[in-house]
Amino acid sequence: MDGSTTPPAKPKRSRPVQVADQIKQWVVERDLKKGDKLPNESAMIDLFSVSKGTVREALRILEAQGLIVTKTGPGGGSIVGEVSANRARSLLANYFYFQDLSVADIYQMRRALEPELAASLAGTLTEDQIAELQELAERYPEPAKSAEEEKEQHIASLVFHARLSEFAENKLLGFVIGFMANILTDMTVYRQLYDPPNVVLWSKGREHQLALVDALRAGQADEARHIMASHMQIAEELMKVQEAHLLRRFMGD
């Protein structure tokens, strides 16, 4: 024996899954867009040489993936859909349910990505976008008076970052940052919220957001990058002292 090992065989894909893949390829080859209509059921049976049941199951698979929308009744049928950002984020979050994702993992990514997002947005935002960010940064002009109010301020701060991500021209960068804000908003549990809250950390966080808005307005990319990097350090410090951890659960769309 030469000591070599045979790689494990790939699981056999069911016929409906294979047809679902063929339908996706058919859509790609024709460069169909959202809202374009797919062939009717009879045409698909002939096109892919399969049974009615296989076609219907393949369409159910594609609908569950958000790739098509099926309407019943007169004038019904299947049209090309578009996977929403919310659905994509929920699927990704459900993947990480099995990966033991931690707050530290998220902040390692936030420290690397969010300063670059801030720099890329400097001088590019509209007056309305700047005004919205200013309003979010000023939402809580006073420190929290209770642990519950402090949690509300955490969430408001994450809304600020989620909106920044939606302004990104680099959609991949924006998606990843928005995904992290979504995870921290929906799945973070704080074991040690302050009562009374930590006024110093609140003040620093608010000052950083307001300074960031000023830098974005003035088109100061390097300054925006520096402010966001410092802001991420403070935010992570707050998570640590409050013993934040991620709740293990599945997310809906």
C-alpha positions in Angstrom: 0.0 0.0 0.0 1.3 3.5 -0.8 -0.4 5.1 2.2 -2.6 7.3 0.0 -6.2 7.8 1.1 -9.3 8.1 -1.0 -11.2 11.4 -0.4 -14.7 10.8 0.9 -17.4 10.7 -1.7 -19.5 13.8 -2.0 -23.1 13.3 -0.9 -25.3 12.5 -3.8 -27.5 15.5 -4.8 -31.2 14.9 -5.1 -32.9 15.3 -8.5 -34.8 18.4 -7.4 -31.6 20.0 -6.1 -29.9 19.3 -9.5 -32.8 20.8 -11.4 -32.8 23.9 -9.1 -29.1 24.4 -10.1 -30.0 24.0 -13.7 -32.8 26.6 -13.4 -30.3 29.0 -11.8 -27.8 28.4 -14.6 -30.6 29.0 -17.2 -31.4 32.3 -15.5 -27.7 33.4 -15.5 -27.2 32.4 -19.2 -30.1 34.7 -20.2 -29.1 37.5 -17.8 -32.6 37.6 -16.4 -33.3 40.4 -13.9 -35.5 40.8 -10.9 -39.2 40.5 -12.0 -38.4 38.6 -15.2 -40.7 35.6 -15.7 -39.6 32.0 -15.8 -41.1 29.4 -18.1 -44.3 27.8 -17.0 -44.4 24.4 -15.3 -45.1 22.5 -18.5 -42.2 24.2 -20.3 -39.8 23.4 -17.5 -40.8 19.7 -17.6 -39.9 19.6 -21.2 -36.8 21.8 -20.8 -35.2 19.7 -18.1 -36.8 16.3 -18.9 -38.1 15.7 -15.4 -41.5 15.1 -13.8 -44.0 17.7 -12.5 -43.2 16.8 -8.9 -39.4 17.4 -9.5 -40.0 20.8 -11.1 -42.3 21.9 -8.3 -39.8 20.8 -5.6 -37.0 22.5 -7.4 -39.0 25.7 -7.5 -39.8 25.4 -3.8 -36.0 25.1 -3.1 -35.4 28.3 -5.1 -38.2 30.1 -3.4 -36.8 29.2 0.0 -33.5 30.6 -1.1 -35.2 33.9 -2.1 -34.1 33.5 -5.7 -37.7 33.3 -7.2 -41.1 34.4 -6.2 -44.1 32.2 -7.1 -47.6 33.5 -7.5 -50.7 31.3 -7.8 -53.9 31.8 -9.6 -54.6 33.4 -13.1 -51.6 35.1 -14.4 -49.4 33.4 -11.8 -46.1 31.7 -12.2 -42.6 32.1 -11.1 -40.5 35.2 -11.5 -36.9 36.0 -10.7 -36.5 37.3 -7.1 -33.8 39.1 -5.3 -32.2 37.9 -2.0 -32.7 40.8 0.5 -29.9 41.9 2.7 -32.0 40.9 5.8 -32.4 37.3 4.5 -28.7 37.1 3.6 -27.7 38.3 7.0 -30.1 35.9 8.8 -28.7 33.0 6.8 -25.1 34.0 7.6 -26.0 34.5 11.3 -27.5 31.0 11.3 -24.3 29.6 9.8 -22.3 31.2 12.6 -24.6 29.7 15.2 -22.5 26.5 14.7 -19.2 28.3 14.7 -19.0 29.7 18.3 -18.8 33.3 17.1 -17.7 35.7 19.9 -17.8 39.4 20.6 -14.0 39.4 20.3 -14.3 37.9 16.8 -16.6 40.7 15.8 -14.5 43.5 17.2 -11.4 42.1 15.5 -13.3 42.6 12.2 -14.8 46.0 13.2 -11.4 47.4 14.1 -10.1 46.4 10.7 -13.1 47.4 8.5 -15.0 50.3 10.1 -12.1 52.9 10.0 -11.8 52.1 6.2 -15.5 52.6 5.7 -15.4 55.9 7.5 -12.4 57.1 5.4 -14.2 56.1 2.2 -17.3 58.0 3.1 -15.5 61.3 3.9 -16.7 64.0 1.6 -19.1 61.7 -0.3 -22.3 61.9 1.8 -25.3 64.1 0.9 -26.6 66.8 3.3 -29.5 64.6 4.2 -27.2 61.7 5.0 -25.0 63.9 7.2 -28.1 65.3 8.9 -29.4 61.8 9.6 -26.0 60.8 11.2 -25.9 64.0 13.2 -29.4 63.3 14.6 -28.5 59.7 15.5 -25.3 60.9 17.3 -27.3 63.5 19.2 -30.2 61.2 20.1 -29.1 60.8 23.7 -27.7 64.1 25.0 -27.7 62.9 28.6 -26.0 59.8 30.1 -28.3 56.9 30.9 -30.0 56.8 34.3 -30.5 53.1 34.5 -29.1 49.8 33.1 -32.1 49.5 30.8 -31.6 53.0 29.3 -27.9 52.2 28.9 -28.8 49.2 26.8 -31.1 51.4 24.7 -28.1 53.7 24.1 -26.0 50.8 23.0 -28.6 49.9 20.4 -28.9 53.5 19.2 -25.2 53.6 18.7 -25.3 50.5 16.6 -28.0 52.1 14.4 -25.5 54.8 13.7 -23.0 52.3 12.4 -25.7 50.3 10.5 -26.7 53.5 8.6 -23.0 54.2 7.8 -22.8 50.7 6.3 -25.8 51.4 4.1 -24.1 54.5 2.7 -21.1 52.5 1.5 -20.3 52.4 -2.2 -18.4 49.2 -1.6 -21.5 46.9 -1.1 -19.4 44.0 0.2 -17.8 46.2 2.9 -21.2 47.7 3.8 -22.8 44.3 4.0 -20.2 42.8 6.3 -20.3 45.9 8.6 -24.1 46.0 8.6 -24.1 42.3 9.4 -21.9 42.8 12.5 -24.1 45.7 13.7 -27.1 43.5 13.3 -25.6 40.6 15.3 -24.6 42.9 18.1 -28.0 44.5 18.2 -30.1 41.3 18.1 -27.9 38.7 19.9 -25.8 40.5 22.5 -26.4 39.8 26.2 -24.7 42.1 28.8 -23.9 40.3 32.0 -22.7 43.4 33.8 -24.6 46.5 32.8 -23.6 49.4 35.0 -26.1 50.7 37.5 -25.4 53.6 37.7 -24.1 53.6 34.1 -20.5 54.4 33.1 -20.7 58.1 32.3 -17.1 58.4 31.1 -17.5 55.7 28.4 -20.8 57.2 27.3 -19.3 60.6 26.9 -16.3 59.3 24.9 -18.5 57.3 22.6 -20.8 60.2 21.9 -17.9 62.6 21.4 -16.4 60.2 18.9 -19.6 59.9 16.9 -20.1 63.7 16.7 -16.4 64.2 15.7 -16.8 61.6 13.1 -19.8 63.4 11.6 -17.8 66.6 11.4 -14.9 64.8 9.7 -17.3 63.2 7.2 -18.9 66.5 6.5 -15.5 68.2 6.0 -14.2 65.4 3.7 -11.3 64.6 6.1 -10.6 60.9 5.3 -7.6 60.4 7.5 -9.3 62.1 10.4 -12.4 60.0 9.9 -10.3 56.8 9.9 -8.5 57.9 13.1 -11.7 58.8 14.9 -13.4 55.5 14.0 -10.4 53.4 15.0 -10.4 55.1 18.4 -14.2 54.7 18.7 -13.9 51.0 18.0 -11.3 50.6 20.8 -13.7 52.4 23.3 -16.7 50.3 22.1 -14.8 47.1 22.6 -13.6 48.2 26.0 -17.2 48.8 27.0 -18.2 45.4 25.8 -15.4 43.8 27.9 -16.3 45.6 31.1 -19.9 44.8 30.7 -19.0 41.1 30.0 -21.0 41.1 26.8 -21.4 37.8 25.0 -23.5 36.6 22.0 -26.7 34.7 22.6 -26.7 31.4 20.7 -30.0 31.3 18.7 -31.2 31.3 15.2 -32.3 34.5 13.5 -35.3 35.1 11.3 -35.4 37.2 8.2 
